[in-house]
Amino acid sequence: MVEKLIADGVLREAKVGRIDDKCDLSLPLVVVNPRKGEIEVAASQRVSLVVWHDDAKECALTIRLAPHTQLSLTEVYASEKYASLTIEQGEASECNVTTVMLRGAHSAYETLLNAPHSSFTMNAAVVATGFDHAQLSLVTRHNVADCKSDSTVKSVASGRAVAEFKGLVYVAQDAQRTDAKQLNRNIELGYGRVVSEPQLEIYADDVKCSHGSTVGQLDEQAIYYMRQRGISKESAERLMLEGFVGDVVAKCDIEPLADMLCEALQKRLNE
């Protein structure tokens, strides 16, 4: 899929390394199947970056954001994969992550808010079908004062698949005036199973922190409402699932990529 976006001039292929004003940022950048390394975004840069996985080789990346940097990151798992991503944020930096997991990947994120007035946002969609085992781990470390984080992870597990979420928000003793939110919402279909483990670890006293987790089935009342208007049960269920994960894909700031991911999610949900 990503090759078409590159060929069509939607994305520009890049390598792991430094992103600064010497780079051509007229198109969003994409790094395909990275292995191990660092991506450094220079101060005051505004960057749209895609990390695309469609092979099974392990990946370990570190992204460092200099002060006053804005990064919009979309990470796509189109194959089974073991991958880790560490994000280190400088002063007044902003990082917005959209993650779409289409296969039984194992992904571990760790975000280090190391300087004041930095912010981190994640929206993730995990679709596990058949015998998939998909796992997303997210650790957000508020190491200094006056930082914000907001993460929402949505999972669908169907067939005999398992979807796991392990989340931790850590607030250090000196990280006063932290504002942190973590939400995990899940739907189980058939024999699909969801494991959800959100956690807070707080050592400061002047904070606003919340976390929540829900695991349930499709809303039978909503399905009944749609069937009363001539929509089949199968179509109603599909529409609800597409809406459930579709708003995550809508957070992607690259419209052709968002459209492609919506189609891929629909195909997976139809399975």
C-alpha positions in Angstrom: 0.0 0.0 0.0 2.7 2.5 0.9 4.5 2.1 -2.4 1.5 3.5 -4.2 1.4 6.6 -1.9 5.1 7.1 -2.7 4.6 6.6 -6.4 1.6 9.0 -6.4 3.7 11.7 -4.8 1.7 11.7 -1.5 4.7 10.6 0.6 8.4 11.1 0.3 10.6 8.2 1.4 13.2 9.1 4.0 15.9 7.3 6.0 16.4 7.3 9.8 18.5 10.3 10.8 18.2 14.1 11.3 15.3 16.1 10.1 16.0 19.8 9.9 15.6 22.8 7.5 17.9 21.1 5.0 15.4 18.4 4.4 12.7 18.7 1.8 9.5 18.8 3.8 7.2 19.7 1.0 5.6 16.2 1.4 5.1 14.1 4.5 8.1 11.8 5.1 7.8 8.0 5.3 10.3 5.6 6.8 9.6 2.0 5.6 10.5 -1.0 7.7 13.1 0.6 9.9 15.3 -1.7 12.0 17.2 0.3 14.7 18.3 3.9 15.0 17.4 7.4 15.9 15.3 10.2 14.3 16.2 13.6 15.5 13.8 16.5 14.7 15.6 19.8 14.9 14.3 22.8 16.9 11.3 24.7 15.7 10.6 22.2 12.9 7.1 21.1 12.0 7.2 17.6 10.6 4.6 15.0 9.4 6.1 11.5 9.5 4.9 8.0 8.7 6.5 4.9 10.0 5.3 1.9 8.0 5.8 -1.8 9.0 5.0 -4.6 6.5 7.6 -7.2 7.3 8.3 -9.4 10.4 11.8 -8.1 11.3 12.1 -6.5 14.7 12.3 -2.7 15.0 13.7 -0.4 17.7 13.5 3.3 17.1 14.1 6.5 19.2 12.7 9.8 18.2 14.1 13.0 19.8 12.2 16.2 19.6 14.2 19.4 20.1 12.5 22.4 21.8 9.5 24.0 20.1 9.2 21.0 17.6 5.8 19.8 16.3 5.7 16.2 15.1 2.7 14.5 13.6 3.5 10.7 13.6 1.4 8.0 11.9 2.6 4.4 12.6 1.0 1.6 10.6 1.4 -2.2 11.3 0.5 -4.1 8.2 2.2 -7.3 9.3 3.0 -9.2 12.4 5.9 -7.4 14.1 7.8 -6.8 17.3 8.6 -3.1 17.5 9.5 -0.5 20.1 9.5 3.3 19.9 10.9 5.7 22.4 10.0 9.4 22.1 12.1 12.0 24.0 10.5 15.4 24.1 12.2 18.8 24.6 10.7 22.0 25.9 7.4 23.1 24.5 7.5 20.3 21.9 4.3 18.7 20.6 3.9 15.1 19.5 0.7 13.7 18.1 0.7 9.9 17.3 -1.8 7.9 15.3 -1.3 4.2 15.4 -3.2 1.7 13.3 -2.5 -2.0 14.0 -3.9 -4.2 11.3 -2.2 -7.5 12.3 -1.1 -9.3 15.4 1.8 -7.1 16.2 3.5 -6.4 19.5 4.3 -2.7 19.9 5.8 -0.9 22.9 5.9 2.9 23.2 7.7 4.9 25.8 7.3 8.7 25.9 9.6 10.8 28.0 8.3 14.3 28.8 11.7 15.7 29.9 11.1 19.4 29.6 8.3 21.8 30.7 5.3 22.7 28.5 5.7 19.6 26.3 2.6 17.6 25.2 2.0 14.1 23.9 -1.2 12.8 22.3 -1.9 9.2 21.1 -4.9 7.8 19.3 -4.6 4.1 18.4 -6.8 1.5 16.7 -6.0 -2.2 17.2 -8.0 -4.8 15.1 -7.3 -8.5 15.9 -9.1 -11.2 14.0 -8.7 -15.0 13.5 -6.0 -16.2 15.8 -4.1 -12.9 16.0 -2.4 -11.9 19.3 -2.0 -8.1 19.2 -0.4 -6.2 22.0 0.1 -2.4 22.5 2.1 -1.2 25.5 2.3 2.5 26.3 4.4 4.1 29.0 4.1 7.9 29.4 6.6 9.4 31.8 6.0 12.9 33.2 9.5 13.7 34.5 9.1 17.5 34.9 6.4 20.0 35.7 3.8 21.6 33.4 3.4 18.8 30.8 0.3 17.2 29.2 -0.5 13.8 27.8 -3.7 12.3 26.4 -4.0 8.8 25.0 -6.9 6.8 23.7 -6.5 3.2 22.5 -9.4 1.3 20.9 -9.3 -2.4 20.3 -11.6 -4.9 18.5 -11.0 -8.7 19.0 -13.0 -11.2 17.0 -12.7 -14.9 16.2 -10.3 -16.4 18.7 -8.0 -13.4 18.7 -6.5 -11.7 21.7 -6.0 -7.9 22.0 -3.9 -6.6 24.9 -3.4 -3.1 26.2 -0.8 -2.3 28.9 -0.7 1.4 29.8 1.2 3.3 32.5 1.2 7.0 33.3 4.1 7.8 35.5 4.3 11.2 37.3 7.6 12.0 39.0 7.8 13.8 42.4 8.7 17.2 40.9 6.3 16.9 38.0 3.7 19.3 39.5 0.8 20.6 37.4 0.8 17.5 35.3 -2.4 16.9 33.2 -2.6 13.3 32.0 -5.5 11.2 30.6 -5.5 7.6 29.5 -8.5 5.7 28.0 -8.8 2.2 26.7 -12.1 1.2 25.0 -12.6 -2.4 23.7 -15.1 -4.6 21.8 -15.2 -8.4 22.0 -16.8 -10.4 19.2 -17.4 -14.1 19.2 -14.6 -15.8 21.2 -12.3 -12.8 20.9 -10.7 -11.7 24.1 -9.4 -8.3 25.4 -6.9 -7.8 28.2 -6.7 -4.3 29.5 -4.3 -3.1 32.2 -4.2 0.8 32.6 -2.2 2.1 35.5 -1.3 5.4 37.2 1.9 5.8 39.3 1.9 9.3 40.8 4.4 10.9 43.2 3.4 14.5 42.8 0.4 16.1 44.6 -0.7 19.0 42.2 -1.9 16.9 39.3 -4.9 16.1 37.1 -4.7 12.5 36.1 -7.4 10.1 35.0 -7.6 6.6 33.4 -10.3 4.3 32.3 -11.1 1.1 30.6 -14.2 -0.5 29.1 -14.7 -3.9 27.6 -18.0 -4.8 26.0 -20.1 -6.1 23.1 -21.8 -4.1 20.3 -24.7 -2.1 21.4 -27.7 -4.3 20.7 -30.2 -1.4 21.1 -28.3 0.6 18.4 -28.3 -2.4 16.1 -32.1 -2.8 16.7 -32.6 0.9 15.9 -30.8 0.6 12.6 -32.6 -2.7 11.6 -35.9 -0.9 12.1 -34.7 1.5 9.3 -34.1 -1.3 6.8 -30.4 -2.0 7.5 -29.4 -5.6 7.8 -27.9 -6.9 11.1 -24.6 -7.6 9.4 -24.4 -4.1 7.9 -25.4 -2.5 11.2 -22.7 -4.3 13.0 -20.1 -3.4 10.4 -21.1 0.3 10.5 -20.8 0.4 14.2 -17.3 -1.2 14.2 -16.2 1.1 11.4 -17.4 4.1 13.4 -15.7 2.8 16.5 -12.2 2.6 15.0 -12.7 5.1 12.2 -12.4 8.2 14.3 -8.9 7.1 15.2 -7.9 7.0 11.5 -9.5 10.4 11.1 -6.8 11.8 13.3 -4.2 11.1 10.6 -3.3 14.5 8.9 -2.5 12.9 5.5 -5.9 12.5 3.8 -5.0 9.9 1.1 -3.3 7.8 3.8 -6.3 8.1 6.1 -8.6 7.0 3.2 -6.4 4.0 2.5 -6.3 3.0 6.2 -10.1 3.3 6.4 -10.4 0.8 3.6 -7.8 -1.5 5.1 -9.7 -1.4 8.5 -13.0 -2.1 6.8 -11.5 -5.2 5.0 -10.1 -6.5 8.3 -13.4 -6.0 10.1 -15.3 -7.8 7.3 -13.1 -10.8 8.0 
